[in-house]
């Protein structure tokens, strides 16, 4: 395909903009064109904070701080984002401390921006008060567990007119394998192992689900790095980008995956503290507990696929080593942590 000349060019004879996989939008332009739509006063500053799955900007006014999230192109449908907004408003009304969406002057929440790679959505959120917690401190995980239980309790009554695809086995396993398969970074034996493991994980969850697994709204990326705490141990949860209906045991497994799977909690002190805090506010059935080790492995498969999907913009370097680490840790986890049940 030639991109030498195009009617899209602003100057006659100049080449059209070359296609991009991901652009970083100007903080100054966002301040002028997006933040001007809010009642933020006359002293507003917008700073590019971080690039990740989405792009994050810190917004500062005379008295407040906010977070402006610019979603990655083609990552979310508008209905997905409106579902997230509905969920956060519901949780806030139920008294759960969360980073909430901020309405613009006209009452809308989502701004559609025309980026080189395609339309992108921008949403302004309140800044989560407090500070990031020490992830190695058991007391922090205890309070985080209580916060997640409060979230699940409040979310039991959540309903939205918008539909969001669930965190089911098709999404967590099938789509993950499909994202990893095209990358030429594994041997035939490694790919065979991944496929066979995926089938074992699927069968395990299907078998346990017969006994009943709690299903409902999930944070979707529920680890301690997506929470702030103040001096009174009030936990404010944020970054609900992967929220969706799903198994609550999967939501809990994300915490154990973040610490235990990567061997930062070898004696399960942090995990047990988290569970103790959660159980004080919300009960866990035996089936839910039994499924969590399997969901930890499923989470790692999903996370590896997420990194694979981001390669066009974040780069390929490092992914082969990441995949080999994943394969090694998965083999160790299933050998020591999963008690396989017969169908």
N, C-alpha and C positions, 0 to 999 in steps of 0.2 A: 504494500500500500504506500503510495506517495503522499508526503505531507509538504510538498514544495510550495504550493500556492493554494489559497482557499479564499472564498468570499468572506470567511470569518475574519480575515486579517483586517486590522484597523488601519494599516498603512499600505497603500497600493504597492504591490510587488514584494511585500514582506511575507515570509513564510508563516503559515498558521502555527499556533502554539503546539509544540510536540506533546503527545498524550503523556499524562503522568499517572502513577498508581496512587500517590497520596501527596497532597500539598499541605503546607503549613500556612494557614490564613493569617494575614497581618493583624497583629494586636491593635495597631492604631486604627485600621479600617473597621475592625469589630467594635472598637470603642465608639467610633463615629456613627456607624450604620446600624448596629444592634443595640448597644447599651444606651443609646440616645432614646430608645423606645421605652425605657424604664424611668421611674421617678427616683433617681439616685442622687439628685443634687447636681451642683455645678462643678464639683471637683471629683472626677472619676479617672481612675488609672487602670489600665488593662495590661497585664503582663503574661506572656506565654510561660506557662509553668512546666508542662511535661507533655511528651508524646508517648502514648501507649496504644491500647486498642482504639481509644479516641484521643482527641487533643484537649488539654485542660489549660484554662487561663485563670489566673488570679485577678479578681476585680476588687479594687480598693476605693472606698469613698472616704469622706471625712470621718465617719463614725463606724462604718461596717466593712466587712469583707464578704465576698461572694465567690462562687466558682462558676465559670462559664464552661460548659462542655460542648464541644463541637464534635458531633458524631461522625464516624468514618463513613465515607460514601458507600452506599449499597449494604451497609451493615444492618440497618434497622428500617423497617417500614414505619410510616407515620403512626399507624395504629399501635405498633410496639411501644413507641415513645409515649403516646397518650395513655396506654395501659400503665406504664411505669409512673406517669404523673398521677393518675387516679390512685394507684397503690400508695404513693407517698402522701398524698393528701389524706387518704383514709387512715394511715398509720399515725399521722400527725394529729388528726382529730381524736384518735383513740388514746392519745397521750404517750405514744412511743417516740422517743427522741430520734429524729432522722433529719438528714439534710433535705429540705423541702424545695420544690420548684417555686420560682418567683414569677408572678404574673407581670406582664408588661402593662403599660398605661391603658391599652385597649382591652385588657383582660386575657390576652392570649399567652401561651406558654412556649410555643415552638416557632422558631424562625427558620425558614428555608433559604439557604444560601447557595448561590451558583458558583461552585468551585470548578477548577479545570478538569477534575476527574468525574464531575457530576454533582447533582444536588446533595447538600449536606445540611443536617439539622443542628440548630444550636438551642440550648436551654440553659437558663440561669438558675443556679441553686444557692440556697443559703449555705454559709460556711459552717461546718460542724464545729461547735465550740470545744475547747479543751485541746489536748495534745495527743499525738500518736503514743501508743502504749508500748512498754517494753514487752516484746513478744516472748521473752524467756521467763517472765514473772508469773507464777501460778495464780496469785491473787487477781491479776489482770484477766486471766482466762476465766476465772470463776465469775467475775462480774460480766465479762463478755457472754458467758453462757446464760446468765440471767437475762441479759438484753435480748439475746436471740429467742429465748423462750417467750419473752414479752411480745416480741415481733410476731412469732407464730400464733400466739394466743389472739392478738388483735387482728391478725390477718385471716382468722377463721371466718370472719364475717365480711370479708372483702368481696365485692362484686364490681365488675366493670362492663360497660357496653362494648369495650374494645377487646379483641381477641389476640392472645399472644401464644405462639407455639410452645407446647409444654417441654419440660426437661425430662423427656421420656427416653426409652432405650434407642429409639430411632435417632434421636438427636445426639445422645451421649455416646453411643457406640457406632451406629451405622454411618452417620455423617462424619464422625471422627476418623474412621478408617478411610473413608472416601477422600478426606483432606490429606491424609498422610501418604496414601498409595502412589500418587504421581511423582513424588520426590525420589530421585535416584540415590538414596542414602542408606539403604539397608540391603542385606543379603537375602536370597530366597529363604534361607532358614529363619532369619529374623522375621520376615513377613509372614511366614507360616506360623511362627510362634504367636505373633500378634493376632492373627485371624483365629487361631485355636483358643487363645486366651479370651478374646472377645466373646466367643461362643460359650465358653465356660462361665464368664461373668454374666452374660445374658440369661443362661439357664438357671444360675444361682438366684438371681433377683426374681425371675419368674416363679421359681419354686417357693421362695420365701414369701412372695406377694400373695400366694394362696392363703396364707395365714393372716394376711392383712397388714398393709403398710400405710401409714398416715400420709395423706396426699393433700396438698393445698399450696397457697402462695409461698414461694421461697425467695430468699434474697438472691441466691444463685452464685454469689462470689463471697461467701460468708467466712472471711478470716479476719484476724485481729488487725491486719493492716488497713482494713476498710472500716475502722472505728476510731473515734477519739474519746478520751476520758478527761473529766475535770477532776479537781481535788477531792470531790465528794464521791468519786467513782460513778458518776452519771455517764453512761455510755451513749454516744450519738453515732448511729450507723449511717454510712453513706456509700456511694458508688453502687447503685442498684441496677446498673446497666444490663446485667444478666438475670434479672428477676423474671420469674415465670411460674406457672403452676408446676408442681413437681413433688417428688417424695421428700418429706421433711428429713428423713434419714440421710439423704444425699446432701441437704443443706448442712447438717451437722458433720458429715464426713469431710466436708471441705476444710473445716478447722483441723481435723486430725491429719488430713493430707498435707496441709501447709506446714505443720510442725513434725508430726510423727513419721510420715512417709519419707521425708528428707533427713531423718535421723537427728533432728534437733530436740527430740523429746524421747530419749531411749528407754526411760522407765515409765513412760505414760503419765508422768506427774501433771503436765499441762493439760493433757486430754482428760484425765480424771477430774481435775479442778473445773474444767469447762462443763463436763457432764454433771458434776455436783451442782453447779450453779443453775444449769438448765433444768434439772430434775426438781429443784425447789419450787419452780413456777409452772412446770409442765411435765406431765408424766410421759414416759417412754415405754411402749409395749415391747415385749420380748422379741417380736419379729423385727421391729425397727432396730433394736440394738444388734440383732444377729446380722442384719443386712449392711451395717455401716462399714466393716472391713472391705466388703466387696465394692461398695460405692467409692471407697478411697481409691481403689485400683481403677475404677471407671473414671474417676475425676482426673487421674494422671493421664489416662488415654485421651480424654477430652482436652486437657491442657496442652499436651504435645500437639494435638491437631490444631489448636488455636495458634500456637507458634508457627506451625506449618502454613496456616492461612495468611499469616502476617508477613511471610517472607518477601512478597513483592515490594513492600514498603520499608520493612525493618532490616532486610538483608538475609542472605543465606548463610553467612559466616556463623559458625558455632552450632548450627542446627544438627549436623551429623553427630557431633559429640553429645548434644542434648539427647538425641534419640537413643544413643548407646547407653547413656546413663539411665534413661527411662526404662529400657529393656532390662538392664541389670537390677534396678530397684523393683520393677514389677515381678521379676522372677523371685527375688528375695521376699517380697511382700506376700505373694501367694503361697510361698512355701512355709512361712512362719506365722502369718496373720489370718489367712482365710481358711475356715473349716468348710471344705466343700461338702455340700449336701447332695445326696442321691435323689434323682427325680422320682 
